[in-house]
Amino acid sequence: MREYSQGEYVLRSPTTLPANSPFESHTRSALPGLYENISLAVDARLVDPGPEQWVKLACRVQDESSYDVLAVNPNVGALSIARRIYGTWMPLANSGAEPSPAIHRGDQPNHLELTCRGAQLEASINGVPVASVGDGTFRDGRLSIGAGHTAFFALPYNAPLVHPIEAHFSGLVVTQR
């Protein structure tokens, strides 16, 4: 479910599903247009996040199965930059075993920024640069924001929904670089 409420864009998963029913592990909303050399910034928060939940910013979206992404799990303080090609994940950078001190924990908002310029992907969280990697696989594409559950690169990609997802986004800014 997608809605605009009290100045925030809200993405929600179903609250209940039949037993053993798979729920696609993420939900997203695409922004209109095709972009090259941009920064996508937004304030994002999860309501009552479960340990397996994350929010994401994606750039260079080619289709549902191919894009570059910054994913942040505020419950455990983890982040990852990855490329997805035809449904296969390729991790490019992550916060490792230790929580990132840049990430506000729990349901506190985080200001996320993903810059996709040339062959470079750069991420900052709450104004702190957290990752910079080279990846020139995609030159341009659409943008999206989203949220999901399960370990970000874990299989199966469709897994039972353990804890409903509610993600709020505000202050979205797209900047040409």
C-alpha positions in Angstrom: 0.0 0.0 0.0 1.2 3.5 -0.9 -0.2 6.8 0.5 0.7 10.3 1.3 0.0 11.2 5.0 0.9 14.2 7.1 3.6 15.3 4.8 5.2 11.9 4.4 5.1 9.3 1.7 4.2 5.9 3.3 4.9 2.4 2.0 3.2 -0.5 3.9 3.3 -4.2 3.5 0.2 -6.3 4.1 -0.5 -6.7 7.8 -1.6 -10.3 7.5 -1.0 -13.1 5.0 -2.3 -16.7 4.9 0.0 -19.1 6.6 3.2 -19.9 4.6 2.2 -17.3 2.0 5.2 -15.6 0.4 5.4 -11.8 0.3 7.8 -10.3 -2.1 10.6 -9.1 0.2 10.4 -5.5 -0.8 8.0 -2.7 -1.9 9.1 0.3 -3.8 7.9 3.4 -5.7 9.6 4.7 -8.8 10.1 8.3 -9.5 9.2 9.6 -13.0 12.0 10.2 -15.5 15.3 8.9 -16.7 18.4 10.1 -14.8 22.2 10.2 -15.3 24.7 11.7 -12.8 22.3 12.4 -9.9 22.0 12.5 -6.2 18.8 11.1 -4.6 18.3 12.2 -1.0 15.4 11.6 1.4 14.6 11.3 5.1 13.5 7.8 5.8 12.2 5.9 8.9 10.6 2.6 9.7 7.8 2.4 12.2 8.4 -0.3 14.8 11.1 -2.0 12.7 11.8 -5.6 12.9 15.4 -6.8 12.9 15.1 -8.0 9.3 13.7 -4.7 7.8 15.5 -2.1 5.7 14.8 1.1 3.6 16.4 1.6 0.2 17.3 4.2 -2.4 17.9 2.9 -5.9 19.4 4.6 -9.0 20.0 3.5 -12.5 16.9 1.3 -12.4 16.7 -0.6 -15.7 13.8 -2.8 -14.7 12.5 -4.7 -11.7 15.5 -6.9 -11.6 18.5 -4.6 -12.5 19.6 -1.5 -10.6 22.1 0.0 -8.1 20.9 0.3 -4.5 21.7 1.7 -1.0 19.9 -0.4 1.7 19.9 0.6 5.3 18.7 -1.5 8.3 18.2 1.0 11.1 17.4 -1.7 13.6 20.9 -3.2 13.6 22.8 -0.2 12.1 23.8 -2.0 8.9 24.1 -0.6 5.3 24.9 -2.1 1.9 25.5 -0.8 -1.6 24.8 -3.4 -4.2 24.1 -4.0 -7.9 21.3 -6.2 -9.0 21.4 -7.6 -12.5 18.6 -9.8 -13.7 17.8 -10.7 -10.1 21.3 -11.6 -9.0 22.8 -9.5 -6.2 26.4 -8.3 -6.3 27.4 -6.6 -3.0 29.8 -3.7 -3.6 30.2 -2.2 -0.1 28.8 -2.8 3.3 29.2 -1.7 7.0 30.6 -5.1 8.0 29.9 -6.9 11.3 29.9 -3.7 13.3 26.9 -1.2 13.3 27.6 2.0 11.5 27.7 4.9 13.9 26.2 7.1 11.2 22.8 5.3 11.3 20.2 6.5 13.8 18.8 3.3 15.3 15.2 2.0 15.6 12.4 4.2 14.3 14.4 7.4 14.3 14.6 9.1 10.8 17.8 8.9 8.8 18.8 11.3 6.1 19.9 9.0 3.2 21.8 10.2 0.1 22.9 8.1 -2.8 25.0 9.7 -5.6 25.3 7.9 -8.9 27.8 9.8 -11.0 29.7 8.3 -13.9 31.1 5.0 -12.7 30.9 6.0 -9.0 28.3 5.2 -6.4 28.6 7.3 -3.1 26.4 7.1 0.0 26.0 9.3 3.0 23.8 8.8 6.0 22.9 11.8 8.2 25.6 13.8 6.5 28.4 11.3 7.1 30.0 9.7 4.0 29.7 5.9 4.5 30.7 4.3 1.2 32.1 5.0 -2.2 32.6 2.4 -4.8 33.2 2.1 -8.6 30.6 0.4 -10.7 30.0 1.5 -14.3 27.6 -1.3 -15.2 24.7 1.0 -15.7 25.0 4.6 -17.1 21.5 5.9 -16.4 18.0 4.8 -15.4 15.0 5.5 -13.2 15.1 6.2 -9.4 13.1 4.5 -6.7 12.6 4.5 -2.9 11.5 1.4 -1.0 11.5 -0.9 2.0 11.8 -4.6 2.6 12.4 -7.5 4.9 14.7 -10.5 5.2 18.4 -10.4 5.0 19.1 -8.0 2.1 21.0 -10.5 0.0 19.5 -13.7 1.4 17.5 -16.3 -0.5 14.7 -16.9 -1.0 13.9 -13.5 -2.3 10.3 -14.1 -1.6 9.9 -15.2 2.0 7.2 -15.3 4.6 6.5 -11.8 6.1 7.5 -12.0 9.7 6.8 -8.4 10.8 4.7 -5.9 8.8 6.7 -3.1 7.2 5.8 0.6 7.4 8.3 3.0 5.9 7.9 6.8 5.9 9.8 9.1 3.5 9.9 12.9 3.4 12.0 15.7 2.0 12.9 14.0 -1.2 15.4 15.8 -3.3 16.9 14.9 -6.7 20.0 16.8 -7.8 21.7 16.7 -11.2 25.4 16.3 -10.8 
